[in-house]
Amino acid sequence: MLTEFNLFGVFMAPIVVYALAALPITMGIRFMLWWSGLLGWFWHIALFEVSLYVCILCLLILYV
């Protein structure tokens, strides 16, 4: 069951922790896609990056 996290006396919802954990994962995948040249295949890169972040966030919530 998801519980609140205590960060120096401030209770934070679990979604905040998952959102912060999804950022470096997304940046790493984004860097690998940019380095390999696959990022240029997408029509709207910003929309793809947001959808990638949301997918990673949802996967973290479901499986962690």
A tleap script that builds the chain and sets N, CA, C and O, in Angstrom:
source leaprc.protein.ff14SB
mol = sequence {
  NMET LEU THR GLU PHE ASN LEU PHE GLY VAL
  PHE MET ALA PRO ILE VAL VAL TYR ALA LEU
  ALA ALA LEU PRO ILE THR MET GLY ILE ARG
  PHE MET LEU TRP TRP SER GLY LEU LEU GLY
  TRP PHE TRP HIE ILE ALA LEU PHE GLU VAL
  SER LEU TYR VAL CYS ILE LEU CYS LEU LEU
  ILE LEU TYR CVAL
}
set mol.1.N position { 0.832 -1.180 0.000 }
set mol.1.CA position { 0.000 0.000 0.000 }
set mol.1.C position { 0.876 1.242 0.000 }
set mol.1.O position { 1.884 1.290 0.704 }
set mol.2.N position { 0.508 2.224 -0.766 }
set mol.2.CA position { 1.280 3.451 -0.836 }
set mol.2.C position { 1.033 4.286 0.410 }
set mol.2.O position { -0.112 4.495 0.812 }
set mol.3.N position { 2.088 4.749 1.002 }
set mol.3.CA position { 1.985 5.601 2.181 }
set mol.3.C position { 2.704 6.901 1.915 }
set mol.3.O position { 3.460 7.022 0.951 }
set mol.4.N position { 2.466 7.867 2.769 }
set mol.4.CA position { 3.128 9.161 2.632 }
set mol.4.C position { 4.585 9.044 3.053 }
set mol.4.O position { 4.932 8.238 3.917 }
set mol.5.N position { 5.423 9.849 2.438 }
set mol.5.CA position { 6.837 9.880 2.767 }
set mol.5.C position { 7.122 11.097 3.627 }
set mol.5.O position { 6.617 12.189 3.366 }
set mol.6.N position { 7.928 10.901 4.647 }
set mol.6.CA position { 8.289 11.983 5.545 }
set mol.6.C position { 9.638 12.534 5.106 }
set mol.6.O position { 10.649 11.836 5.183 }
set mol.7.N position { 9.657 13.759 4.655 }
set mol.7.CA position { 10.889 14.415 4.219 }
set mol.7.C position { 11.135 15.621 5.108 }
set mol.7.O position { 10.589 16.699 4.872 }
set mol.8.N position { 11.956 15.435 6.131 }
set mol.8.CA position { 12.284 16.481 7.101 }
set mol.8.C position { 11.034 17.079 7.744 }
set mol.8.O position { 10.937 18.292 7.928 }
set mol.9.N position { 10.091 16.220 8.077 }
set mol.9.CA position { 8.882 16.663 8.748 }
set mol.9.C position { 7.748 17.062 7.825 }
set mol.9.O position { 6.662 17.408 8.290 }
set mol.10.N position { 7.981 17.019 6.535 }
set mol.10.CA position { 6.946 17.362 5.557 }
set mol.10.C position { 6.471 16.059 4.915 }
set mol.10.O position { 7.258 15.319 4.324 }
set mol.11.N position { 5.185 15.795 5.041 }
set mol.11.CA position { 4.636 14.590 4.452 }
set mol.11.C position { 4.346 14.830 2.970 }
set mol.11.O position { 3.677 15.793 2.596 }
set mol.12.N position { 4.863 13.935 2.148 }
set mol.12.CA position { 4.698 14.061 0.701 }
set mol.12.C position { 3.959 12.849 0.178 }
set mol.12.O position { 4.160 11.728 0.645 }
set mol.13.N position { 3.102 13.089 -0.795 }
set mol.13.CA position { 2.379 11.997 -1.428 }
set mol.13.C position { 3.355 11.147 -2.242 }
set mol.13.O position { 4.363 11.665 -2.723 }
set mol.14.N position { 3.076 9.869 -2.403 }
set mol.14.CA position { 3.987 8.999 -3.157 }
set mol.14.C position { 4.156 9.420 -4.614 }
set mol.14.O position { 5.190 9.132 -5.217 }
set mol.15.N position { 3.176 10.084 -5.185 }
set mol.15.CA position { 3.278 10.510 -6.588 }
set mol.15.C position { 4.429 11.499 -6.778 }
set mol.15.O position { 5.034 11.550 -7.849 }
set mol.16.N position { 4.731 12.280 -5.747 }
set mol.16.CA position { 5.843 13.241 -5.843 }
set mol.16.C position { 7.169 12.501 -5.944 }
set mol.16.O position { 8.033 12.870 -6.740 }
set mol.17.N position { 7.328 11.475 -5.150 }
set mol.17.CA position { 8.572 10.698 -5.176 }
set mol.17.C position { 8.713 9.981 -6.511 }
set mol.17.O position { 9.798 9.950 -7.092 }
set mol.18.N position { 7.619 9.405 -6.997 }
set mol.18.CA position { 7.667 8.727 -8.290 }
set mol.18.C position { 7.941 9.715 -9.431 }
set mol.18.O position { 8.669 9.394 -10.370 }
set mol.19.N position { 7.363 10.900 -9.347 }
set mol.19.CA position { 7.588 11.902 -10.389 }
set mol.19.C position { 9.049 12.341 -10.420 }
set mol.19.O position { 9.623 12.541 -11.490 }
set mol.20.N position { 9.642 12.487 -9.244 }
set mol.20.CA position { 11.061 12.860 -9.191 }
set mol.20.C position { 11.957 11.713 -9.661 }
set mol.20.O position { 13.006 11.955 -10.258 }
set mol.21.N position { 11.556 10.479 -9.400 }
set mol.21.CA position { 12.346 9.333 -9.850 }
set mol.21.C position { 12.226 9.127 -11.355 }
set mol.21.O position { 13.150 8.606 -11.979 }
set mol.22.N position { 11.105 9.525 -11.945 }
set mol.22.CA position { 10.904 9.344 -13.378 }
set mol.22.C position { 11.732 10.332 -14.202 }
set mol.22.O position { 12.034 10.061 -15.365 }
set mol.23.N position { 12.099 11.460 -13.622 }
set mol.23.CA position { 12.861 12.470 -14.371 }
set mol.23.C position { 14.224 11.973 -14.853 }
set mol.23.O position { 14.500 12.084 -16.048 }
set mol.24.N position { 15.095 11.431 -13.990 }
set mol.24.CA position { 16.397 10.976 -14.514 }
set mol.24.C position { 16.282 9.796 -15.475 }
set mol.24.O position { 17.090 9.660 -16.394 }
set mol.25.N position { 15.281 8.943 -15.265 }
set mol.25.CA position { 15.091 7.826 -16.189 }
set mol.25.C position { 14.715 8.352 -17.569 }
set mol.25.O position { 15.232 7.893 -18.588 }
set mol.26.N position { 13.805 9.324 -17.582 }
set mol.26.CA position { 13.383 9.929 -18.851 }
set mol.26.C position { 14.535 10.647 -19.530 }
set mol.26.O position { 14.705 10.545 -20.745 }
set mol.27.N position { 15.328 11.374 -18.751 }
set mol.27.CA position { 16.468 12.085 -19.331 }
set mol.27.C position { 17.489 11.112 -19.910 }
set mol.27.O position { 18.087 11.385 -20.950 }
set mol.28.N position { 17.690 9.978 -19.242 }
set mol.28.CA position { 18.626 8.980 -19.760 }
set mol.28.C position { 18.148 8.362 -21.061 }
set mol.28.O position { 18.930 8.198 -21.998 }
set mol.29.N position { 16.867 8.018 -21.124 }
set mol.29.CA position { 16.317 7.465 -22.365 }
set mol.29.C position { 16.331 8.510 -23.470 }
set mol.29.O position { 16.625 8.201 -24.625 }
set mol.30.N position { 16.011 9.755 -23.108 }
set mol.30.CA position { 16.028 10.842 -24.094 }
set mol.30.C position { 17.428 11.046 -24.652 }
set mol.30.O position { 17.588 11.254 -25.855 }
set mol.31.N position { 18.447 10.989 -23.796 }
set mol.31.CA position { 19.827 11.136 -24.251 }
set mol.31.C position { 20.215 9.996 -25.184 }
set mol.31.O position { 20.850 10.226 -26.214 }
set mol.32.N position { 19.839 8.769 -24.833 }
set mol.32.CA position { 20.169 7.632 -25.697 }
set mol.32.C position { 19.474 7.734 -27.050 }
set mol.32.O position { 20.065 7.392 -28.074 }
set mol.33.N position { 18.224 8.200 -27.067 }
set mol.33.CA position { 17.518 8.382 -28.335 }
set mol.33.C position { 18.142 9.498 -29.167 }
set mol.33.O position { 18.230 9.385 -30.390 }
set mol.34.N position { 18.574 10.571 -28.512 }
set mol.34.CA position { 19.220 11.676 -29.227 }
set mol.34.C position { 20.574 11.235 -29.777 }
set mol.34.O position { 20.924 11.558 -30.912 }
set mol.35.N position { 21.332 10.499 -28.968 }
set mol.35.CA position { 22.659 10.055 -29.380 }
set mol.35.C position { 22.588 9.087 -30.553 }
set mol.35.O position { 23.443 9.117 -31.438 }
set mol.36.N position { 21.574 8.231 -30.562 }
set mol.36.CA position { 21.457 7.256 -31.643 }
set mol.36.C position { 20.790 7.833 -32.891 }
set mol.36.O position { 20.820 7.203 -33.948 }
set mol.37.N position { 20.196 9.002 -32.788 }
set mol.37.CA position { 19.552 9.629 -33.930 }
set mol.37.C position { 18.094 9.250 -34.104 }
set mol.37.O position { 17.456 9.678 -35.066 }
set mol.38.N position { 17.557 8.455 -33.191 }
set mol.38.CA position { 16.159 8.033 -33.303 }
set mol.38.C position { 15.173 9.124 -32.913 }
set mol.38.O position { 13.999 9.053 -33.275 }
set mol.39.N position { 15.629 10.120 -32.189 }
set mol.39.CA position { 14.736 11.190 -31.767 }
set mol.39.C position { 14.253 12.030 -32.944 }
set mol.39.O position { 13.194 12.652 -32.872 }
set mol.40.N position { 15.014 12.049 -34.007 }
set mol.40.CA position { 14.626 12.798 -35.191 }
set mol.40.C position { 13.493 12.164 -35.987 }
set mol.40.O position { 12.944 12.798 -36.888 }
set mol.41.N position { 13.140 10.944 -35.675 }
set mol.41.CA position { 12.058 10.267 -36.382 }
set mol.41.C position { 10.689 10.770 -35.981 }
set mol.41.O position { 9.712 10.574 -36.703 }
set mol.42.N position { 10.618 11.421 -34.827 }
set mol.42.CA position { 9.319 11.839 -34.300 }
set mol.42.C position { 8.938 13.209 -34.840 }
set mol.42.O position { 9.773 14.101 -34.988 }
set mol.43.N position { 7.653 13.344 -35.129 }
set mol.43.CA position { 7.160 14.573 -35.733 }
set mol.43.C position { 7.195 15.728 -34.741 }
set mol.43.O position { 7.645 16.824 -35.078 }
set mol.44.N position { 6.727 15.492 -33.526 }
set mol.44.CA position { 6.676 16.535 -32.505 }
set mol.44.C position { 7.483 16.038 -31.307 }
set mol.44.O position { 6.984 15.265 -30.489 }
set mol.45.N position { 8.721 16.484 -31.213 }
set mol.45.CA position { 9.655 15.940 -30.230 }
set mol.45.C position { 9.210 16.253 -28.805 }
set mol.45.O position { 9.317 15.398 -27.926 }
set mol.46.N position { 8.716 17.459 -28.563 }
set mol.46.CA position { 8.281 17.821 -27.212 }
set mol.46.C position { 7.098 16.964 -26.769 }
set mol.46.O position { 7.036 16.543 -25.614 }
set mol.47.N position { 6.181 16.708 -27.661 }
set mol.47.CA position { 5.038 15.864 -27.335 }
set mol.47.C position { 5.488 14.436 -27.041 }
set mol.47.O position { 4.956 13.786 -26.140 }
set mol.48.N position { 6.459 13.955 -27.794 }
set mol.48.CA position { 6.998 12.622 -27.533 }
set mol.48.C position { 7.683 12.566 -26.174 }
set mol.48.O position { 7.529 11.581 -25.451 }
set mol.49.N position { 8.433 13.600 -25.811 }
set mol.49.CA position { 9.137 13.597 -24.536 }
set mol.49.C position { 8.159 13.619 -23.365 }
set mol.49.O position { 8.384 12.943 -22.361 }
set mol.50.N position { 7.091 14.378 -23.479 }
set mol.50.CA position { 6.087 14.410 -22.416 }
set mol.50.C position { 5.398 13.053 -22.307 }
set mol.50.O position { 5.171 12.559 -21.203 }
set mol.51.N position { 5.068 12.457 -23.435 }
set mol.51.CA position { 4.411 11.153 -23.390 }
set mol.51.C position { 5.361 10.080 -22.863 }
set mol.51.O position { 4.921 9.160 -22.174 }
set mol.52.N position { 6.642 10.178 -23.170 }
set mol.52.CA position { 7.623 9.247 -22.618 }
set mol.52.C position { 7.699 9.384 -21.110 }
set mol.52.O position { 7.745 8.381 -20.397 }
set mol.53.N position { 7.713 10.620 -20.612 }
set mol.53.CA position { 7.738 10.853 -19.164 }
set mol.53.C position { 6.498 10.279 -18.489 }
set mol.53.O position { 6.601 9.649 -17.437 }
set mol.54.N position { 5.333 10.492 -19.082 }
set mol.54.CA position { 4.087 9.980 -18.495 }
set mol.54.C position { 4.087 8.458 -18.491 }
set mol.54.O position { 3.640 7.843 -17.523 }
set mol.55.N position { 4.577 7.848 -19.554 }
set mol.55.CA position { 4.636 6.381 -19.602 }
set mol.55.C position { 5.581 5.827 -18.544 }
set mol.55.O position { 5.264 4.835 -17.888 }
set mol.56.N position { 6.718 6.449 -18.376 }
set mol.56.CA position { 7.669 5.990 -17.363 }
set mol.56.C position { 7.106 6.203 -15.960 }
set mol.56.O position { 7.281 5.356 -15.084 }
set mol.57.N position { 6.434 7.327 -15.747 }
set mol.57.CA position { 5.805 7.585 -14.450 }
set mol.57.C position { 4.743 6.542 -14.146 }
set mol.57.O position { 4.671 6.041 -13.024 }
set mol.58.N position { 3.924 6.210 -15.127 }
set mol.58.CA position { 2.880 5.194 -14.921 }
set mol.58.C position { 3.497 3.820 -14.654 }
set mol.58.O position { 2.999 3.072 -13.813 }
set mol.59.N position { 4.568 3.488 -15.357 }
set mol.59.CA position { 5.232 2.207 -15.105 }
set mol.59.C position { 5.848 2.147 -13.708 }
set mol.59.O position { 5.822 1.100 -13.060 }
set mol.60.N position { 6.395 3.255 -13.249 }
set mol.60.CA position { 6.920 3.281 -11.893 }
set mol.60.C position { 5.817 3.102 -10.860 }
set mol.60.O position { 5.992 2.380 -9.879 }
set mol.61.N position { 4.698 3.748 -11.074 }
set mol.61.CA position { 3.587 3.641 -10.130 }
set mol.61.C position { 3.042 2.212 -10.114 }
set mol.61.O position { 2.701 1.690 -9.052 }
set mol.62.N position { 2.960 1.585 -11.274 }
set mol.62.CA position { 2.395 0.247 -11.336 }
set mol.62.C position { 3.311 -0.831 -10.775 }
set mol.62.O position { 2.843 -1.760 -10.118 }
set mol.63.N position { 4.618 -0.716 -11.030 }
set mol.63.CA position { 5.516 -1.823 -10.741 }
set mol.63.C position { 6.485 -1.600 -9.591 }
set mol.63.O position { 7.267 -2.497 -9.276 }
set mol.64.N position { 6.463 -0.455 -8.966 }
set mol.64.CA position { 7.386 -0.214 -7.827 }
set mol.64.C position { 6.584 -0.124 -6.562 }
set mol.64.O position { 7.149 0.074 -5.486 }
savepdb mol mol.pdb
quit
